[in-house]
Structure formats: C-alpha cells, structure tokens
C-alpha cells in the first residue's frame, strides 16, 4: 500500500502542475482572443496581442492581429475617400452657386433684351405708321402740285386771254 500511496502522490505532483500549466496555455490565449474580439467589436483597433508558438491558438491570435491591421487599413481608406468626397462636394456646391449666379445674370440680361425688343417693336410700329402717313401726305402733295400746275396753266391762259381782251378793248 505504501507503493500505491507513493504512486498517487507522485501522480498528483506531476499531473496537477501539468494540468494547471496545460489549462493556462489553452485558456490564456482564448481569453486574449476574446478580449481582442470584444475590443474590435467596440471599434478599438489599437490592441495587439503577442502570439508565440505553432499551435492553433497562436494561429488564431495571429489571424486576429492580421484582421485588425486590415480593418485599420480599410478604415483609413474610407476616411481618405470620405475626405475626398467632402472636398468634391464642396467644389460641386461652389460650382453650382457660380452656375446659379451666372444663370440669374443671364436671365436678367434676357429680360432686359426682351424689354428692349418690345420697345424696339413699338418704335418700329410707330415709325411704320409715321412712314405710312408721310407717304399719304406725299401723295396729297403730289396731287396739290399737279393741281397747282393746272392752276398755273389756267392762270397763264387767263392772263393771255386778259391780255388779248385788253388788246381788243384798246383797239
């Protein structure tokens, strides 16, 4: 029985520390992986866990570190893209304001042109009416001139007849 007790004590002295060490080597990396996953899920990409060895847990921690670095890179790319979009949006807004200003100016110029055209149309209509009246007066003046010529001829004949009558009356 001493042999049995010695074997049990020896087993406890070897197995217990080995079990504790085995548990620490398995549970420690799993807890590190869990804490890192929780940090990443909360947006904390600053943590880094050290991993040594060749076992599956080391590979898991290495993969988590690589995933975190990839996420940092993606977030950086998204930030740069967002900044570029913000700059482009500002430039587009500025261009739209400039275009709007030029459009308003062009519209005002078109309104002025339309008003000038309307005024010009009125002036042309007035000038056409004045030209029509002038043409009518010219025709009337031409008739008066013709009548004046006839009157002048008639007066010339009357003068000639009067001259003959005077000659006849003197004779």
Secondary structure, DSSP 8 states (H G I E B T S, - for coil): -HHHHHHHHHHHHHHHHHHHHHHHHHHHHHHHHHHHHHHHHTT---------SSSHHHHHHHHHHHHHHHHHHHHHHHHHHHHHHHHHHHHHHHHHHHHHHHHHHHHHHHHHHHHHHHHHHHHHHHHHHHHHHHHHHHHHHHHHHHHHHHHHHHHHHHHHHHHHHHHHHH-
